[in-house]
């Protein structure tokens, strides 16, 4: 014999209530977890191609080359997406073919746009082979402008194609 504690109608109402509260719990869990499903993202656009030749001699034939060069102030554009938290952008260099007398520098020249904020990185910073914090911020920012610089050029640097890459990494704090 099966014991019954309520009518069939009460059992159906109970099942509907359980299903309703289960759905509410699933929706609440999705709202809590969903923002964590998107990883912070950095998008770096453009590059700097510099050609140095006889037009870069300081005083014509027989003189040294101009030693320092700068790109346009908006040469590189950086976007930070998918975050509402604090973050930091680190840089490091990767060289394919480089001369030891040359050094690459970067600096941030704008705050970009968007709901967040950005700070640091406005002074020239030498790009090295190890990660170093470049600038920090909070929330999303777009069109953060970066200027590049090159120092150490002279007639003592043999003619050739010198190639380096700056690796930008964003980390949420």
Backbone as JSON Lines, residues from 0, in Angstrom:
{"i":0,"aa":"X","n":[0.83,-1.16,0.0],"ca":[0.0,0.0,0.0],"c":[0.88,1.24,0.0]}
{"i":1,"aa":"X","n":[0.56,2.23,-0.82],"ca":[1.32,3.46,-0.94],"c":[0.64,4.53,-0.12]}
{"i":2,"aa":"X","n":[1.43,5.18,0.72],"ca":[0.89,6.25,1.56],"c":[0.91,7.54,0.77]}
{"i":3,"aa":"X","n":[-0.15,8.3,0.86],"ca":[-0.28,9.58,0.17],"c":[-0.4,10.68,1.19]}
{"i":4,"aa":"X","n":[0.4,11.78,0.96],"ca":[0.37,12.9,1.88],"c":[-0.43,14.06,1.35]}
{"i":5,"aa":"X","n":[-0.78,14.05,0.12],"ca":[-1.55,15.14,-0.46],"c":[-2.24,14.67,-1.72]}
{"i":6,"aa":"X","n":[-2.99,15.56,-2.26],"ca":[-3.72,15.23,-3.47],"c":[-2.78,15.32,-4.68]}
{"i":7,"aa":"X","n":[-3.27,14.83,-5.81],"ca":[-2.5,14.9,-7.05],"c":[-2.26,16.36,-7.42]}
{"i":8,"aa":"X","n":[-3.25,17.19,-7.19],"ca":[-3.11,18.62,-7.5],"c":[-2.0,19.23,-6.67]}
{"i":9,"aa":"X","n":[-1.88,18.89,-5.38],"ca":[-0.8,19.41,-4.53],"c":[0.55,18.93,-5.02]}
{"i":10,"aa":"X","n":[0.61,17.67,-5.48],"ca":[1.87,17.13,-6.0],"c":[2.31,17.89,-7.26]}
{"i":11,"aa":"X","n":[1.35,18.2,-8.15],"ca":[1.68,18.94,-9.37],"c":[2.14,20.35,-9.04]}
{"i":12,"aa":"X","n":[1.48,21.01,-8.1],"ca":[1.89,22.35,-7.68],"c":[3.28,22.31,-7.09]}
{"i":13,"aa":"X","n":[3.58,21.27,-6.28],"ca":[4.9,21.12,-5.66],"c":[5.97,20.95,-6.74]}
{"i":14,"aa":"X","n":[5.69,20.14,-7.76],"ca":[6.64,19.93,-8.85],"c":[6.86,21.25,-9.6]}
{"i":15,"aa":"X","n":[5.8,22.0,-9.86],"ca":[5.94,23.28,-10.54],"c":[6.78,24.24,-9.72]}
{"i":16,"aa":"X","n":[6.58,24.28,-8.4],"ca":[7.37,25.15,-7.54],"c":[8.83,24.75,-7.54]}
{"i":17,"aa":"X","n":[9.09,23.46,-7.48],"ca":[10.49,23.0,-7.5],"c":[11.13,23.38,-8.84]}
{"i":18,"aa":"X","n":[10.43,23.16,-9.94],"ca":[10.97,23.52,-11.25],"c":[11.19,25.03,-11.35]}
{"i":19,"aa":"X","n":[10.26,25.82,-10.83],"ca":[10.38,27.27,-10.88],"c":[11.6,27.74,-10.09]}
{"i":20,"aa":"X","n":[11.78,27.23,-8.87],"ca":[12.92,27.65,-8.06],"c":[14.24,27.13,-8.61]}
{"i":21,"aa":"X","n":[14.21,25.96,-9.24],"ca":[15.43,25.43,-9.88],"c":[15.84,26.35,-11.02]}
{"i":22,"aa":"X","n":[14.88,26.8,-11.83],"ca":[15.17,27.71,-12.93],"c":[15.73,29.03,-12.41]}
{"i":23,"aa":"X","n":[15.16,29.55,-11.34],"ca":[15.65,30.79,-10.74],"c":[17.08,30.62,-10.26]}
{"i":24,"aa":"X","n":[17.39,29.49,-9.66],"ca":[18.76,29.23,-9.17],"c":[19.73,29.13,-10.35]}
{"i":25,"aa":"X","n":[19.32,28.47,-11.43],"ca":[20.18,28.35,-12.61],"c":[20.44,29.73,-13.22]}
{"i":26,"aa":"X","n":[19.41,30.56,-13.34],"ca":[19.58,31.91,-13.89],"c":[20.5,32.73,-12.99]}
{"i":27,"aa":"X","n":[20.31,32.66,-11.68],"ca":[21.16,33.4,-10.75],"c":[22.61,32.94,-10.86]}
{"i":28,"aa":"X","n":[22.83,31.66,-10.99],"ca":[24.2,31.14,-11.13],"c":[24.83,31.63,-12.43]}
{"i":29,"aa":"X","n":[24.05,31.67,-13.5],"ca":[24.58,32.15,-14.79],"c":[24.96,33.62,-14.71]}
{"i":30,"aa":"X","n":[24.15,34.42,-14.01],"ca":[24.46,35.85,-13.87],"c":[25.74,36.04,-13.08]}
{"i":31,"aa":"X","n":[25.95,35.23,-12.08],"ca":[27.16,35.34,-11.26],"c":[28.38,34.86,-12.02]}
{"i":32,"aa":"X","n":[28.27,33.77,-12.76],"ca":[29.41,33.15,-13.43],"c":[29.68,33.78,-14.79]}
{"i":33,"aa":"X","n":[28.66,34.26,-15.5],"ca":[28.81,34.74,-16.87],"c":[29.92,35.78,-17.05]}
{"i":34,"aa":"X","n":[30.04,36.82,-16.19],"ca":[31.12,37.77,-16.41],"c":[32.5,37.14,-16.35]}
{"i":35,"aa":"X","n":[32.64,36.03,-15.65],"ca":[33.94,35.37,-15.54],"c":[34.26,34.53,-16.78]}
{"i":36,"aa":"X","n":[33.27,34.33,-17.66],"ca":[33.48,33.51,-18.85],"c":[34.26,34.25,-19.93]}
{"i":37,"aa":"X","n":[34.27,35.56,-19.88],"ca":[34.99,36.35,-20.87],"c":[36.35,36.73,-20.32]}
{"i":38,"aa":"X","n":[37.38,36.39,-21.03],"ca":[38.73,36.71,-20.59],"c":[39.11,38.11,-21.07]}
{"i":39,"aa":"X","n":[39.88,38.8,-20.28],"ca":[40.39,40.11,-20.69],"c":[41.16,39.93,-21.99]}
{"i":40,"aa":"X","n":[41.12,40.96,-22.82],"ca":[41.7,40.86,-24.15],"c":[42.45,42.15,-24.47]}
{"i":41,"aa":"X","n":[43.59,42.01,-25.13],"ca":[44.35,43.18,-25.61],"c":[44.47,43.07,-27.12]}
{"i":42,"aa":"X","n":[44.26,44.19,-27.78],"ca":[44.37,44.25,-29.24],"c":[45.34,45.39,-29.57]}
{"i":43,"aa":"X","n":[46.44,45.06,-30.22],"ca":[47.47,46.04,-30.57],"c":[47.48,46.18,-32.09]}
{"i":44,"aa":"X","n":[47.3,47.42,-32.58],"ca":[47.26,47.66,-34.02],"c":[48.45,48.5,-34.48]}
{"i":45,"aa":"X","n":[48.88,48.22,-35.68],"ca":[49.92,48.96,-36.4],"c":[51.32,48.51,-36.0]}
{"i":46,"aa":"X","n":[52.28,49.0,-36.73],"ca":[53.69,48.76,-36.45],"c":[54.47,49.98,-36.9]}
{"i":47,"aa":"X","n":[55.77,49.95,-36.71],"ca":[56.62,51.08,-37.1],"c":[57.74,50.56,-37.97]}
{"i":48,"aa":"X","n":[57.76,51.02,-39.17],"ca":[58.82,50.67,-40.12],"c":[59.65,51.93,-40.34]}
{"i":49,"aa":"X","n":[60.91,51.86,-40.01],"ca":[61.81,53.01,-40.1],"c":[62.91,52.69,-41.1]}
{"i":50,"aa":"X","n":[63.07,53.54,-42.07],"ca":[64.16,53.4,-43.05],"c":[65.16,54.51,-42.8]}
{"i":51,"aa":"X","n":[66.4,54.11,-42.57],"ca":[67.48,55.08,-42.33],"c":[68.47,54.95,-43.47]}
{"i":52,"aa":"X","n":[68.77,56.08,-44.1],"ca":[69.7,56.07,-45.23],"c":[70.51,57.37,-45.24]}
{"i":53,"aa":"X","n":[71.11,57.73,-46.36],"ca":[71.98,58.91,-46.43],"c":[71.24,60.22,-46.13]}
{"i":54,"aa":"X","n":[69.94,60.23,-46.29],"ca":[69.18,61.45,-45.96],"c":[69.14,61.7,-44.45]}
{"i":55,"aa":"X","n":[69.54,60.7,-43.66],"ca":[69.55,60.83,-42.21],"c":[70.93,61.2,-41.65]}
{"i":56,"aa":"X","n":[71.86,61.56,-42.52],"ca":[73.17,62.03,-42.06],"c":[73.0,63.42,-41.43]}
{"i":57,"aa":"X","n":[73.72,63.65,-40.33],"ca":[73.56,64.91,-39.59],"c":[73.95,66.12,-40.43]}
{"i":58,"aa":"X","n":[75.07,66.02,-41.16],"ca":[75.55,67.18,-41.92],"c":[76.03,66.8,-43.32]}
{"i":59,"aa":"X","n":[75.39,65.81,-43.9],"ca":[75.79,65.4,-45.24],"c":[76.92,64.39,-45.22]}
{"i":60,"aa":"X","n":[77.54,64.18,-46.39],"ca":[78.6,63.18,-46.55],"c":[79.73,63.38,-45.54]}
{"i":61,"aa":"X","n":[80.18,62.27,-44.98],"ca":[81.28,62.31,-44.01],"c":[80.82,62.53,-42.57]}
{"i":62,"aa":"X","n":[79.56,62.82,-42.34],"ca":[79.07,63.02,-40.96],"c":[78.38,61.75,-40.45]}
{"i":63,"aa":"X","n":[78.08,61.75,-39.18],"ca":[77.42,60.6,-38.55],"c":[75.92,60.66,-38.82]}
{"i":64,"aa":"X","n":[75.26,59.55,-38.57],"ca":[73.8,59.51,-38.7],"c":[73.13,60.18,-37.5]}
{"i":65,"aa":"X","n":[71.95,60.67,-37.7],"ca":[71.15,61.17,-36.58],"c":[70.94,59.98,-35.64]}
{"i":66,"aa":"X","n":[71.26,60.11,-34.35],"ca":[71.24,58.94,-33.46],"c":[69.86,58.52,-32.95]}
{"i":67,"aa":"X","n":[68.91,59.45,-32.86],"ca":[67.62,59.15,-32.22],"c":[66.46,59.4,-33.17]}
{"i":68,"aa":"X","n":[65.46,58.51,-33.1],"ca":[64.28,58.61,-33.97],"c":[63.03,58.35,-33.14]}
{"i":69,"aa":"X","n":[61.94,59.01,-33.53],"ca":[60.66,58.8,-32.87],"c":[59.58,58.6,-33.93]}
{"i":70,"aa":"X","n":[58.65,57.71,-33.61],"ca":[57.5,57.5,-34.49],"c":[56.49,58.62,-34.24]}
{"i":71,"aa":"X","n":[55.41,58.6,-34.98],"ca":[54.29,59.5,-34.67],"c":[53.78,59.16,-33.28]}
{"i":72,"aa":"X","n":[53.16,60.12,-32.63],"ca":[52.7,59.9,-31.25],"c":[51.56,58.89,-31.18]}
{"i":73,"aa":"X","n":[50.88,58.65,-32.28],"ca":[49.79,57.68,-32.3],"c":[50.12,56.48,-33.2]}
{"i":74,"aa":"X","n":[51.41,56.12,-33.26],"ca":[51.87,55.05,-34.15],"c":[51.21,53.71,-33.84]}
{"i":75,"aa":"X","n":[51.1,53.39,-32.57],"ca":[50.52,52.12,-32.11],"c":[49.24,52.44,-31.35]}
{"i":76,"aa":"X","n":[48.22,51.64,-31.53],"ca":[46.96,51.81,-30.81],"c":[46.65,50.52,-30.05]}
{"i":77,"aa":"X","n":[46.31,50.67,-28.77],"ca":[46.03,49.51,-27.91],"c":[44.6,49.6,-27.39]}
{"i":78,"aa":"X","n":[43.88,48.48,-27.47],"ca":[42.54,48.35,-26.9],"c":[42.57,47.29,-25.81]}
{"i":79,"aa":"X","n":[41.93,47.59,-24.67],"ca":[41.76,46.62,-23.59],"c":[40.26,46.34,-23.51]}
{"i":80,"aa":"X","n":[39.86,45.08,-23.69],"ca":[38.45,44.71,-23.76],"c":[38.11,43.6,-22.76]}
{"i":81,"aa":"X","n":[36.82,43.41,-22.54],"ca":[36.26,42.32,-21.73],"c":[36.71,42.35,-20.28]}
{"i":82,"aa":"X","n":[36.67,43.52,-19.66],"ca":[37.03,43.58,-18.25],"c":[36.33,44.75,-17.56]}
{"i":83,"aa":"X","n":[36.02,44.55,-16.32],"ca":[35.54,45.6,-15.43],"c":[36.44,45.69,-14.21]}
{"i":84,"aa":"X","n":[37.62,45.11,-14.32],"ca":[38.55,45.04,-13.19],"c":[39.8,45.88,-13.47]}
{"i":85,"aa":"X","n":[40.69,45.91,-12.49],"ca":[42.01,46.55,-12.67],"c":[42.88,45.63,-13.52]}
{"i":86,"aa":"X","n":[43.77,46.22,-14.28],"ca":[44.66,45.45,-15.15],"c":[45.99,46.17,-15.3]}
{"i":87,"aa":"X","n":[46.97,45.44,-15.81],"ca":[48.27,46.05,-16.14],"c":[48.74,45.5,-17.49]}
{"i":88,"aa":"X","n":[49.41,46.36,-18.24],"ca":[50.0,45.97,-19.52],"c":[51.51,45.91,-19.33]}
{"i":89,"aa":"X","n":[52.07,44.76,-19.67],"ca":[53.52,44.57,-19.61],"c":[54.06,44.49,-21.02]}
{"i":90,"aa":"X","n":[55.33,44.84,-21.16],"ca":[55.99,44.75,-22.47],"c":[57.3,44.0,-22.33]}
{"i":91,"aa":"X","n":[57.7,43.39,-23.41],"ca":[59.05,42.82,-23.53],"c":[59.38,42.74,-25.0]}
{"i":92,"aa":"X","n":[60.66,42.72,-25.28],"ca":[61.1,42.67,-26.66],"c":[61.45,41.26,-27.09]}
{"i":93,"aa":"X","n":[61.33,41.04,-28.37],"ca":[61.76,39.8,-29.01],"c":[62.49,40.22,-30.27]}
{"i":94,"aa":"X","n":[63.75,39.84,-30.37],"ca":[64.55,40.31,-31.51],"c":[64.87,39.17,-32.45]}
{"i":95,"aa":"X","n":[64.76,39.48,-33.73],"ca":[65.12,38.52,-34.77],"c":[66.54,38.81,-35.24]}
{"i":96,"aa":"X","n":[66.79,40.06,-35.54],"ca":[68.1,40.51,-35.97],"c":[68.27,41.92,-35.41]}
{"i":97,"aa":"X","n":[69.21,42.11,-34.52],"ca":[69.34,43.38,-33.8],"c":[70.81,43.67,-33.56]}
{"i":98,"aa":"X","n":[71.15,44.93,-33.51],"ca":[72.52,45.35,-33.2],"c":[72.56,45.85,-31.76]}
{"i":99,"aa":"X","n":[73.6,45.51,-31.04],"ca":[73.7,45.84,-29.62],"c":[73.72,47.32,-29.29]}
{"i":100,"aa":"X","n":[74.08,48.18,-30.25],"ca":[74.11,49.62,-30.01],"c":[72.71,50.25,-30.06]}
{"i":101,"aa":"X","n":[71.77,49.54,-30.64],"ca":[70.42,50.08,-30.8],"c":[69.56,49.76,-29.58]}
{"i":102,"aa":"X","n":[68.69,50.68,-29.23],"ca":[67.74,50.46,-28.14],"c":[66.38,50.99,-28.56]}
{"i":103,"aa":"X","n":[65.34,50.24,-28.21],"ca":[63.97,50.62,-28.55],"c":[63.27,51.09,-27.27]}
{"i":104,"aa":"X","n":[62.49,52.14,-27.39],"ca":[61.75,52.72,-26.26],"c":[60.3,52.91,-26.67]}
{"i":105,"aa":"X","n":[59.42,52.93,-25.69],"ca":[58.0,53.23,-25.93],"c":[57.49,54.15,-24.82]}
{"i":106,"aa":"X","n":[56.42,54.85,-25.13],"ca":[55.71,55.63,-24.12],"c":[54.25,55.77,-24.55]}
{"i":107,"aa":"X","n":[53.4,55.9,-23.54],"ca":[51.97,56.08,-23.8],"c":[51.72,57.56,-24.01]}
{"i":108,"aa":"X","n":[51.0,57.91,-25.08],"ca":[50.78,59.32,-25.4],"c":[49.32,59.75,-25.29]}
{"i":109,"aa":"X","n":[48.42,58.83,-24.96],"ca":[47.02,59.21,-24.76],"c":[46.38,58.27,-23.75]}
{"i":110,"aa":"X","n":[45.25,58.71,-23.22],"ca":[44.49,57.89,-22.27],"c":[43.5,56.98,-22.98]}
{"i":111,"aa":"X","n":[43.29,57.17,-24.26],"ca":[42.29,56.4,-24.97],"c":[40.89,56.86,-24.6]}
{"i":112,"aa":"X","n":[39.91,56.03,-24.92],"ca":[38.51,56.34,-24.64],"c":[37.84,55.15,-23.99]}
{"i":113,"aa":"X","n":[36.71,55.39,-23.36],"ca":[35.94,54.31,-22.76],"c":[35.64,54.59,-21.3]}
{"i":114,"aa":"X","n":[34.91,53.67,-20.67],"ca":[34.45,53.9,-19.3],"c":[35.54,53.78,-18.24]}
{"i":115,"aa":"X","n":[36.68,53.23,-18.57],"ca":[37.71,53.0,-17.57],"c":[38.71,54.13,-17.47]}
{"i":116,"aa":"X","n":[39.83,53.82,-16.86],"ca":[40.9,54.8,-16.68],"c":[42.23,54.12,-16.97]}
{"i":117,"aa":"X","n":[43.26,54.94,-17.19],"ca":[44.6,54.42,-17.46],"c":[45.61,55.35,-16.81]}
{"i":118,"aa":"X","n":[46.73,54.78,-16.32],"ca":[47.76,55.61,-15.7],"c":[49.14,54.99,-15.93]}
{"i":119,"aa":"X","n":[50.17,55.83,-15.8],"ca":[51.55,55.38,-15.98],"c":[51.92,55.25,-17.44]}
{"i":120,"aa":"X","n":[53.19,55.0,-17.68],"ca":[53.67,54.74,-19.02],"c":[53.9,55.96,-19.89]}
{"i":121,"aa":"X","n":[53.84,57.17,-19.32],"ca":[54.0,58.37,-20.15],"c":[55.46,58.78,-20.32]}
{"i":122,"aa":"X","n":[56.35,58.23,-19.51],"ca":[57.78,58.48,-19.69],"c":[58.35,57.39,-20.6]}
{"i":123,"aa":"X","n":[59.41,57.74,-21.35],"ca":[60.04,56.76,-22.22],"c":[60.52,55.58,-21.39]}
{"i":124,"aa":"X","n":[60.2,54.37,-21.86],"ca":[60.59,53.14,-21.17],"c":[61.33,52.24,-22.16]}
{"i":125,"aa":"X","n":[62.51,51.8,-21.76],"ca":[63.31,50.94,-22.63],"c":[62.69,49.55,-22.7]}
{"i":126,"aa":"X","n":[62.61,49.03,-23.9],"ca":[62.09,47.67,-24.11],"c":[63.24,46.7,-23.91]}
{"i":127,"aa":"X","n":[63.06,45.77,-22.98],"ca":[64.08,44.76,-22.68],"c":[63.55,43.37,-23.05]}
{"i":128,"aa":"X","n":[64.36,42.37,-22.84],"ca":[63.96,41.0,-23.18],"c":[63.14,40.34,-22.07]}
{"i":129,"aa":"X","n":[62.88,41.06,-20.98],"ca":[62.07,40.52,-19.89],"c":[60.83,41.38,-19.69]}
{"i":130,"aa":"X","n":[59.74,40.75,-19.24],"ca":[58.5,41.48,-18.99],"c":[58.69,42.57,-17.96]}
{"i":131,"aa":"X","n":[58.09,43.72,-18.23],"ca":[58.08,44.83,-17.27],"c":[56.76,45.58,-17.44]}
{"i":132,"aa":"X","n":[56.2,46.04,-16.33],"ca":[54.93,46.75,-16.39],"c":[55.13,48.06,-17.15]}
{"i":133,"aa":"X","n":[54.25,48.31,-18.09],"ca":[54.3,49.51,-18.92],"c":[53.29,50.55,-18.42]}
{"i":134,"aa":"X","n":[52.02,50.16,-18.32],"ca":[51.0,51.04,-17.75],"c":[49.88,50.2,-17.15]}
{"i":135,"aa":"X","n":[49.03,50.84,-16.35],"ca":[47.94,50.14,-15.67],"c":[46.62,50.85,-15.94]}
{"i":136,"aa":"X","n":[45.53,50.18,-15.61],"ca":[44.23,50.8,-15.8],"c":[43.12,50.02,-15.14]}
{"i":137,"aa":"X","n":[41.93,50.49,-15.4],"ca":[40.72,49.85,-14.87],"c":[39.64,49.89,-15.94]}
{"i":138,"aa":"X","n":[38.92,48.8,-16.07],"ca":[37.82,48.65,-17.01],"c":[38.31,48.73,-18.46]}
{"i":139,"aa":"X","n":[37.39,48.85,-19.37],"ca":[37.74,48.82,-20.79],"c":[38.24,50.19,-21.27]}
{"i":140,"aa":"X","n":[39.26,50.16,-22.12],"ca":[39.78,51.37,-22.77],"c":[40.11,51.03,-24.22]}
{"i":141,"aa":"X","n":[39.89,51.99,-25.09],"ca":[40.19,51.8,-26.52],"c":[41.03,52.96,-27.03]}
{"i":142,"aa":"X","n":[41.81,52.67,-28.05],"ca":[42.63,53.68,-28.73],"c":[43.62,54.36,-27.78]}
{"i":143,"aa":"X","n":[44.28,53.58,-26.97],"ca":[45.38,54.1,-26.15],"c":[46.58,54.19,-27.09]}
{"i":144,"aa":"X","n":[47.09,55.41,-27.3],"ca":[48.16,55.61,-28.27],"c":[49.53,55.39,-27.65]}
{"i":145,"aa":"X","n":[50.4,54.78,-28.44],"ca":[51.78,54.47,-28.03],"c":[52.73,55.05,-29.08]}
{"i":146,"aa":"X","n":[53.8,55.68,-28.59],"ca":[54.85,56.19,-29.47],"c":[56.1,55.33,-29.29]}
{"i":147,"aa":"X","n":[56.8,55.07,-30.37],"ca":[58.03,54.28,-30.33],"c":[59.23,55.19,-30.56]}
{"i":148,"aa":"X","n":[60.36,54.78,-30.03],"ca":[61.6,55.51,-30.24],"c":[62.76,54.55,-30.45]}
{"i":149,"aa":"X","n":[63.76,55.01,-31.17],"ca":[64.97,54.22,-31.41],"c":[66.17,55.11,-31.12]}
{"i":150,"aa":"X","n":[67.11,54.58,-30.35],"ca":[68.34,55.32,-30.05],"c":[69.55,54.46,-30.41]}
{"i":151,"aa":"X","n":[70.7,55.12,-30.53],"ca":[71.95,54.41,-30.76],"c":[72.37,54.27,-32.2]}
{"i":152,"aa":"X","n":[71.66,54.87,-33.11],"ca":[72.02,54.73,-34.52],"c":[73.26,55.57,-34.82]}
{"i":153,"aa":"X","n":[74.17,55.01,-35.56],"ca":[75.38,55.72,-35.99],"c":[75.96,54.99,-37.2]}
{"i":154,"aa":"X","n":[76.96,55.61,-37.81],"ca":[77.61,54.96,-38.95],"c":[78.4,53.73,-38.49]}
{"i":155,"aa":"X","n":[78.57,53.57,-37.17],"ca":[79.24,52.39,-36.63],"c":[78.35,51.15,-36.66]}
{"i":156,"aa":"X","n":[77.04,51.36,-36.8],"ca":[76.11,50.24,-36.91],"c":[76.1,49.8,-38.37]}
{"i":157,"aa":"X","n":[76.5,48.57,-38.66],"ca":[76.57,48.12,-40.05],"c":[75.21,48.21,-40.76]}
{"i":158,"aa":"X","n":[75.2,48.55,-42.02],"ca":[73.94,48.57,-42.77],"c":[73.29,47.18,-42.73]}
{"i":159,"aa":"X","n":[72.0,47.16,-42.66],"ca":[71.28,45.89,-42.63],"c":[69.84,46.1,-42.24]}
{"i":160,"aa":"X","n":[69.11,45.02,-42.19],"ca":[67.72,45.04,-41.75],"c":[67.7,44.55,-40.31]}
{"i":161,"aa":"X","n":[67.29,45.4,-39.4],"ca":[67.21,45.05,-37.99],"c":[65.74,44.96,-37.61]}
{"i":162,"aa":"X","n":[65.36,43.85,-37.02],"ca":[63.96,43.58,-36.73],"c":[63.77,43.22,-35.27]}
{"i":163,"aa":"X","n":[62.8,43.88,-34.66],"ca":[62.43,43.57,-33.28],"c":[60.92,43.63,-33.14]}
{"i":164,"aa":"X","n":[60.41,42.91,-32.18],"ca":[58.98,42.88,-31.91],"c":[58.76,43.23,-30.44]}
{"i":165,"aa":"X","n":[57.76,44.06,-30.19],"ca":[57.37,44.36,-28.81],"c":[56.13,43.53,-28.51]}
{"i":166,"aa":"X","n":[56.21,42.74,-27.45],"ca":[55.1,41.88,-27.04],"c":[54.37,42.57,-25.9]}
{"i":167,"aa":"X","n":[53.09,42.84,-26.12],"ca":[52.24,43.48,-25.12],"c":[51.38,42.4,-24.45]}
{"i":168,"aa":"X","n":[51.38,42.35,-23.13],"ca":[50.6,41.35,-22.39],"c":[49.75,42.08,-21.37]}
{"i":169,"aa":"X","n":[48.45,41.76,-21.32],"ca":[47.56,42.37,-20.33],"c":[47.21,41.31,-19.28]}
{"i":170,"aa":"X","n":[47.2,41.74,-18.02],"ca":[46.89,40.85,-16.9],"c":[45.91,41.55,-15.98]}
{"i":171,"aa":"X","n":[44.85,40.84,-15.61],"ca":[43.92,41.4,-14.62],"c":[44.52,41.27,-13.23]}
{"i":172,"aa":"X","n":[44.36,42.31,-12.43],"ca":[44.91,42.28,-11.08],"c":[43.81,41.96,-10.09]}
